[in-house]
């Protein structure tokens, strides 16, 4: 009798449960914000990537509604067929102007932007050097490309240089890929050194600004601006779905790069264009970020306050190095992380446990928002002091 070809799934699920790696969704009702309704209970939200609190902003909502009323709910096709709208181009030009690049192109998600750009830039005769802690979208883009995929230890530029000195001459093209802010740790890539290394070894450099767009830099333009590297030749990728409160992704860079991606990036060519509502909301957010710098100021005021309270009141806890609104408290095991996450929830705080295989060590991940009130931050620290 033939064996059931799907029987392995049940066994794999059992393994996931046994390792305390099992995940399930949690329903949030109503608009996003610093507090949300989680399964009917109001909690302080330290789990969101909505760093500036724009996802529930009335202006983004009105922009999305107006776009739907004018252009409909869907784009109906790819940008090269029936899906292109002038609104798409307006957003691309706004992103390019903000980041001071020659051009930009928007994708239907940040994940798709990474997959499409990497697959278009390198192939079987090329190599990719990737930070060990890079996001899944960067790693899967590398695999999709067919290029030789080599990882270097997290932010270890000396290890990267050694690998390049040994391997670079074996490949036609070379691409270095890195997150700017590492989303499960909160630290930054050493961008200035990476730019020097890319120049020394004739490599392209791709940086994913997902968690630094509208978060880092004087105008919120990202890690490149933060490190005073605006105008340097590199490939900047980001998302519209975190601090910009919408959905979608982008690539910003030279005019030739963007023109090439429009002709070679499969996840742009062969997928439906970003919806009018998402495009309009993102465009409204880009304008707000530049017109209201106080949002960014308040975000960093909140980050600094939380860091200070942790240093003063929770010095016994291991806070991972961070230079972003992401603060991670490392815990001994997945079971410990789940326990602390549940205890926080019972006290009205939503800060989930992050466990392997997403990260090498278990932790509680705290995301700070500009719209958090002082009382929210103080309650978080008070509860952590009580349970840890």
PERAWO-V18591 format. One record per backbone hydrogen bond with DSSP energy under -0.5 kcal/mol. NH is the residue of the N-H (numbers start at 1). CO is the residue of the C=O. E is the energy in kcal/mol with one decimal. If there is no record, write none. Layout:
NH;CO;E
NH;CO;E
This chain:
5;3;-0.6
7;4;-1.4
9;6;-1.6
10;6;-0.5
10;7;-0.5
11;7;-1.1
12;8;-2.4
13;9;-2.4
14;10;-2.0
15;11;-1.8
16;12;-2.2
17;13;-2.4
18;14;-2.3
19;15;-1.8
20;17;-1.6
21;16;-2.6
22;16;-0.7
29;37;-2.6
36;43;-2.2
37;29;-1.0
38;36;-0.8
38;41;-3.2
39;27;-2.4
39;37;-0.7
41;38;-1.6
43;36;-2.7
44;348;-2.7
45;34;-3.3
46;44;-0.9
46;350;-2.5
51;49;-2.1
53;50;-1.7
57;54;-1.7
61;57;-2.0
62;58;-2.5
63;59;-2.0
64;60;-2.3
65;61;-2.4
66;62;-2.6
67;63;-2.0
68;64;-2.1
69;65;-2.6
70;66;-1.9
71;67;-3.4
72;68;-2.1
79;268;-0.5
81;78;-1.3
83;78;-2.9
88;85;-1.0
89;85;-1.1
90;86;-2.2
91;87;-2.0
92;88;-2.2
93;89;-2.6
94;90;-2.0
95;91;-2.4
96;92;-2.3
97;93;-2.3
98;94;-2.2
99;95;-2.6
100;96;-0.8
101;96;-2.2
103;253;-2.0
105;251;-2.3
107;249;-2.8
110;248;-0.5
113;109;-1.7
114;110;-2.0
115;111;-2.4
116;112;-2.7
117;113;-2.3
118;114;-2.1
119;115;-2.0
120;116;-1.5
121;117;-1.7
122;118;-1.7
126;123;-2.0
127;173;-2.1
128;148;-3.0
129;175;-2.5
130;128;-0.6
130;150;-2.7
131;177;-1.5
132;152;-2.0
134;131;-1.9
138;135;-0.8
139;135;-1.9
140;136;-3.0
141;137;-1.7
142;138;-1.9
143;139;-2.0
144;140;-2.5
145;141;-1.7
146;142;-0.8
146;143;-1.0
147;142;-0.6
148;126;-2.5
150;128;-3.0
150;148;-0.6
152;130;-2.3
156;153;-2.5
157;155;-1.2
160;156;-1.8
161;157;-2.3
162;158;-2.1
163;159;-2.3
164;160;-2.6
165;161;-2.5
166;162;-1.5
167;163;-2.1
168;164;-2.6
170;167;-2.4
171;168;-1.7
172;125;-2.5
175;127;-2.3
176;204;-2.9
177;129;-2.5
177;175;-0.5
178;206;-1.8
180;208;-2.5
181;208;-0.5
182;180;-0.5
182;187;-2.5
183;181;-0.7
185;182;-1.8
186;182;-3.5
189;180;-2.1
191;189;-1.9
193;190;-0.5
194;190;-2.2
195;191;-2.5
196;192;-1.6
197;193;-2.5
198;194;-2.7
199;195;-1.9
200;196;-2.5
201;197;-2.3
202;199;-0.8
203;198;-3.0
204;174;-2.9
206;176;-3.1
207;235;-2.8
208;178;-2.5
209;207;-0.8
209;237;-4.7
212;209;-1.4
213;209;-2.2
214;220;-3.5
215;212;-2.1
216;212;-2.5
220;217;-0.6
222;216;-2.5
226;222;-2.3
227;223;-2.2
228;225;-2.0
229;224;-3.0
232;229;-2.2
234;232;-0.7
235;205;-2.8
236;234;-0.6
236;252;-2.4
237;207;-2.8
237;235;-0.6
238;250;-2.0
240;248;-3.3
241;248;-0.6
245;242;-1.8
246;240;-2.6
249;107;-1.7
250;238;-2.2
251;105;-2.3
252;236;-3.3
253;103;-2.1
258;254;-2.2
259;255;-2.4
260;256;-2.4
261;257;-2.4
262;258;-2.0
263;259;-0.6
263;260;-1.1
264;260;-1.2
265;261;-2.6
266;264;-0.8
268;265;-1.6
269;265;-2.4
270;266;-2.4
271;268;-0.7
273;77;-2.5
279;275;-2.4
280;276;-2.6
281;277;-2.3
282;278;-2.2
283;279;-2.2
284;280;-2.3
285;281;-2.1
286;282;-2.4
287;283;-1.8
288;284;-2.2
289;285;-2.7
290;286;-1.4
291;287;-2.0
292;288;-2.4
295;292;-1.9
297;293;-2.0
298;294;-2.4
299;295;-2.1
300;296;-2.1
301;297;-1.9
302;298;-2.3
303;299;-2.3
304;300;-2.5
305;301;-2.0
306;302;-2.4
307;303;-2.5
308;304;-2.2
309;305;-2.3
310;306;-2.4
311;307;-2.4
312;308;-2.3
313;309;-3.0
314;310;-2.2
317;314;-2.0
318;330;-0.5
319;317;-1.0
320;318;-0.6
320;328;-2.7
323;186;-2.2
327;325;-0.6
327;366;-3.0
329;364;-2.4
330;318;-2.6
330;328;-0.7
331;362;-2.6
337;333;-2.1
338;334;-2.4
339;335;-2.2
340;336;-2.6
341;337;-2.5
342;338;-2.1
343;339;-2.2
344;340;-2.7
345;341;-2.1
346;342;-2.1
347;343;-0.9
347;344;-0.9
348;345;-1.9
349;344;-2.2
350;44;-3.1
351;349;-0.8
354;363;-3.2
358;355;-1.3
359;355;-0.6
363;354;-2.2
364;329;-2.1
365;352;-1.7
365;363;-0.5
366;327;-3.2
366;364;-0.6
367;46;-2.2
367;365;-0.5
368;325;-2.4
368;366;-0.5
370;51;-3.0
372;369;-1.2
376;373;-0.6
377;373;-1.7
378;374;-2.5
379;375;-2.2
380;376;-2.0
381;377;-2.0
382;378;-2.2
383;379;-2.7
384;380;-2.4
385;381;-2.3
386;382;-1.4
387;383;-2.2
388;384;-1.9
